[in-house]
Amino acid sequence: MNFGEAIVSGLRNYFNFSGRASRSELWFFTLFFNLVLIGIGAITDFLHSNPVARERFGWLAGLIFFALLLPAIAISVRRLHDIDRTGWWVLIGATIIGHILLLVWFCTKGTAGRNRFGPSPLAAK
């Protein structure tokens, strides 16, 4: 899956917490999410001298962040499904150790073939 396909897939599966997601889908969407946040930060810095514009853009920036947060969580859950783990493990990310564990799991190759969460995302191509 390439960068554009990952973004389209992530936004198309906005509320989809079932099924599986490949490593490339997760990492490309994570890259997109972070590039958007960097762009928002750059615009906010540019508007720093104008408090009225900064306040108005702040609302928009918050909406954009929260609009992209849900599909990012959904992709994370589907990625955990790909390694045959329940999506509830995403909650362990609230701890520092949990971030490290999730990073390792997100880099792990998915279960070959079908698992309890569905067919391999690579087989769907």
Residue frames relative to the residue before (quaternion, step in Angstrom):
aa qw qx qy qz dx dy dz
M 1.0000 0.0000 0.0000 0.0000 0.00 0.00 0.00
N 0.2861 -0.7690 0.5469 0.1666 3.56 -0.87 0.95
F 0.7698 -0.3904 0.2515 0.4380 3.56 -1.36 0.10
G 0.6976 0.4781 -0.2766 0.4563 3.59 0.80 -0.99
E 0.6504 0.5153 -0.3134 0.4618 3.58 0.97 -0.86
A 0.6404 0.5316 -0.3234 0.4501 3.58 1.03 -0.79
I 0.6496 0.5041 -0.3169 0.4727 3.59 0.97 -0.80
V 0.6642 0.4948 -0.3025 0.4717 3.57 0.89 -0.95
S 0.6637 0.5031 -0.3049 0.4619 3.59 0.92 -0.88
G 0.6604 0.5161 -0.3086 0.4497 3.57 0.94 -0.86
L 0.7074 0.4391 -0.2635 0.4871 3.57 0.95 -0.85
R 0.6244 0.5272 -0.3419 0.4641 3.60 1.09 -0.61
N 0.7418 0.3470 -0.1932 0.5403 3.59 1.07 -0.75
Y 0.0297 0.8766 -0.4787 0.0397 3.54 1.14 0.82
F 0.8084 0.1966 -0.0803 0.5490 3.60 0.80 -1.02
N 0.4815 0.6878 -0.4266 0.3363 3.59 1.22 0.24
F 0.0435 -0.8126 0.5807 -0.0257 3.55 -0.43 1.26
S 0.6248 0.4998 -0.3519 0.4858 3.57 1.24 0.27
G 0.6626 0.4696 -0.3769 0.4454 3.54 -1.20 0.50
R 0.4850 -0.6625 0.5043 0.2676 3.51 -1.32 -0.25
A 0.1677 -0.7632 0.6164 0.0972 3.57 -1.24 0.56
S 0.4538 -0.6912 0.4953 0.2664 3.56 -1.00 0.84
R 0.6673 -0.4840 0.3765 0.4228 3.55 -1.29 0.26
S 0.6644 0.5131 -0.3196 0.4395 3.58 0.89 -0.89
E 0.6218 0.5344 -0.3528 0.4509 3.59 1.01 -0.72
L 0.6641 0.5024 -0.3027 0.4636 3.59 0.90 -0.91
W 0.7393 0.4418 -0.2594 0.4371 3.58 0.69 -1.04
F 0.6425 0.4992 -0.3366 0.4740 3.61 1.02 -0.65
F 0.6554 0.4821 -0.3297 0.4789 3.60 0.98 -0.73
T 0.6122 0.5372 -0.3431 0.4679 3.60 1.08 -0.69
L 0.6307 0.5178 -0.3251 0.4779 3.59 1.02 -0.79
F 0.6459 0.5188 -0.3088 0.4671 3.60 0.92 -0.91
F 0.6509 0.5253 -0.3027 0.4569 3.59 0.90 -0.99
N 0.7003 0.4627 -0.2715 0.4710 3.59 0.89 -0.92
L 0.6224 0.5237 -0.3467 0.4671 3.61 1.04 -0.65
V 0.6248 0.5188 -0.3325 0.4796 3.58 1.05 -0.75
L 0.6622 0.5021 -0.3095 0.4622 3.60 0.92 -0.86
I 0.6352 0.5121 -0.3302 0.4747 3.60 1.01 -0.75
G 0.6437 0.5215 -0.3142 0.4637 3.57 1.00 -0.82
I 0.6419 0.5119 -0.3147 0.4764 3.57 0.99 -0.85
G 0.6527 0.5171 -0.3082 0.4600 3.57 0.99 -0.84
A 0.6493 0.5123 -0.3166 0.4644 3.58 0.99 -0.81
I 0.6575 0.4934 -0.3125 0.4759 3.59 0.95 -0.81
T 0.6356 0.5258 -0.3241 0.4631 3.58 1.00 -0.80
D 0.6414 0.5081 -0.3201 0.4775 3.60 0.99 -0.79
F 0.6423 0.5257 -0.3172 0.4587 3.57 1.00 -0.82
L 0.7240 0.4261 -0.2334 0.4898 3.59 1.02 -0.80
H 0.3514 0.7845 -0.4603 0.2219 3.58 1.29 0.00
S 0.6990 0.4803 -0.2855 0.4463 3.61 0.96 -0.76
N 0.7227 0.3602 -0.2322 0.5423 3.61 1.23 -0.29
P 0.2751 -0.8213 0.4725 0.1630 3.61 -0.02 1.28
V 0.6279 0.5352 -0.3495 0.4440 3.62 1.01 -0.67
A 0.6764 0.4725 -0.2901 0.4849 3.59 0.89 -0.92
R 0.6376 0.5334 -0.3283 0.4485 3.59 1.01 -0.81
E 0.6573 0.5066 -0.3116 0.4628 3.58 0.98 -0.84
R 0.6599 0.4960 -0.3094 0.4720 3.59 0.93 -0.84
F 0.6804 0.4663 -0.2943 0.4828 3.58 0.93 -0.83
G 0.5653 0.6118 -0.3805 0.4016 3.59 1.11 -0.59
W 0.6369 0.5162 -0.3229 0.4730 3.56 1.02 -0.79
L 0.6678 0.4973 -0.2931 0.4699 3.56 0.93 -0.92
A 0.6414 0.5256 -0.3178 0.4597 3.57 0.98 -0.85
G 0.6522 0.5095 -0.3079 0.4693 3.58 0.98 -0.81
L 0.6488 0.5109 -0.3146 0.4681 3.57 0.99 -0.80
I 0.6456 0.5138 -0.3177 0.4672 3.58 0.96 -0.85
F 0.6433 0.5273 -0.3223 0.4519 3.58 0.92 -0.91
F 0.7312 0.4245 -0.2568 0.4682 3.58 0.73 -1.01
A 0.5985 0.5516 -0.3623 0.4542 3.60 1.16 -0.50
L 0.7250 0.4055 -0.2413 0.5016 3.60 1.06 -0.67
L 0.5443 0.6377 -0.3985 0.3719 3.59 1.20 -0.36
L 0.6617 0.5223 -0.3181 0.4338 3.61 0.89 -0.86
P 0.6879 0.4342 -0.3271 0.4809 3.67 0.78 -0.75
A 0.5954 0.5525 -0.3705 0.4505 3.62 1.11 -0.55
I 0.6528 0.4872 -0.3119 0.4892 3.59 1.00 -0.77
A 0.6402 0.5311 -0.3240 0.4507 3.59 0.98 -0.85
I 0.6522 0.4920 -0.3205 0.4794 3.61 0.95 -0.81
S 0.6256 0.5353 -0.3405 0.4540 3.60 1.01 -0.75
V 0.6475 0.5052 -0.3139 0.4765 3.58 0.97 -0.85
R 0.6792 0.4788 -0.2990 0.4692 3.60 0.88 -0.90
R 0.6093 0.5367 -0.3520 0.4656 3.60 1.12 -0.59
L 0.6314 0.5090 -0.3285 0.4841 3.58 1.02 -0.76
H 0.6141 0.5379 -0.3453 0.4629 3.58 1.04 -0.71
D 0.6254 0.5606 -0.3412 0.4222 3.59 1.04 -0.73
I 0.7253 0.3568 -0.2389 0.5381 3.60 1.11 -0.55
D 0.5330 -0.6834 0.3558 0.3496 3.55 1.32 0.55
R 0.4958 0.5876 -0.4703 0.4333 3.56 0.93 0.99
T 0.5429 -0.6178 0.4559 0.3403 3.55 -1.10 0.63
G 0.5817 -0.6234 0.4094 0.3248 3.55 -1.11 0.68
W 0.5353 0.6376 -0.4029 0.3803 3.57 1.20 -0.38
W 0.5311 0.6318 -0.4073 0.3910 3.60 1.20 -0.33
V 0.5185 0.6423 -0.4202 0.3769 3.61 1.18 -0.38
L 0.5991 0.5867 -0.3540 0.4141 3.61 1.14 -0.55
I 0.5630 0.5995 -0.3953 0.4090 3.59 1.17 -0.41
G 0.5251 0.6471 -0.3946 0.3872 3.58 1.27 -0.29
A 0.5263 0.6302 -0.4109 0.3964 3.60 1.26 -0.12
T 0.7003 0.3879 -0.2620 0.5390 3.60 1.26 -0.16
I 0.6130 -0.5521 0.4089 0.3901 3.57 -1.21 0.42
I 0.6472 0.5014 -0.3150 0.4801 3.58 0.92 -0.88
G 0.6287 0.5541 -0.3234 0.4394 3.57 1.05 -0.78
H 0.6119 0.5423 -0.3477 0.4589 3.59 1.05 -0.71
I 0.6567 0.5038 -0.3071 0.4697 3.56 0.96 -0.88
L 0.6600 0.5069 -0.3048 0.4631 3.59 0.92 -0.88
L 0.6565 0.4957 -0.3135 0.4743 3.60 0.94 -0.85
L 0.6194 0.5429 -0.3449 0.4502 3.59 0.99 -0.77
V 0.6519 0.4990 -0.3097 0.4797 3.58 0.93 -0.88
W 0.6801 0.4886 -0.2959 0.4595 3.60 0.86 -0.93
F 0.6599 0.5111 -0.3146 0.4520 3.60 0.97 -0.81
C 0.6826 0.4594 -0.2834 0.4926 3.60 1.18 -0.50
T 0.5468 0.6331 -0.3838 0.3910 3.58 1.27 -0.27
K 0.5250 -0.6241 0.4803 0.3227 3.54 -1.08 0.77
G 0.5069 -0.6754 0.4559 0.2810 3.57 -1.00 0.86
T 0.6503 -0.4967 0.4026 0.4103 3.53 -1.31 0.30
A 0.4156 -0.7014 0.5186 0.2577 3.57 -0.87 0.94
G 0.8161 0.2036 -0.1674 0.5144 3.55 -0.96 0.86
R 0.7520 -0.3743 0.3034 0.4498 3.50 -1.28 -0.50
N 0.0382 -0.7585 0.6479 0.0586 3.56 -1.15 0.66
R 0.7658 -0.3930 0.2338 0.4522 3.62 -1.22 -0.07
F 0.6826 0.4745 -0.2826 0.4786 3.60 1.24 -0.27
G 0.7330 -0.3989 0.2231 0.5038 3.59 1.25 0.06
P 0.7107 -0.4390 0.3259 0.4427 3.54 -1.32 -0.14
S 0.6547 -0.5085 0.3907 0.4001 3.53 -1.28 0.39
P 0.4898 -0.6628 0.4679 0.3191 3.63 -0.91 0.81
L 0.6334 0.5303 -0.3350 0.4532 3.59 1.14 -0.50
A 0.6222 0.5406 -0.3356 0.4561 3.59 1.18 -0.53
A 0.5890 0.5998 -0.3597 0.4049 3.59 1.20 -0.47
K 0.5837 0.6034 -0.3686 0.3991 3.61 1.18 -0.41
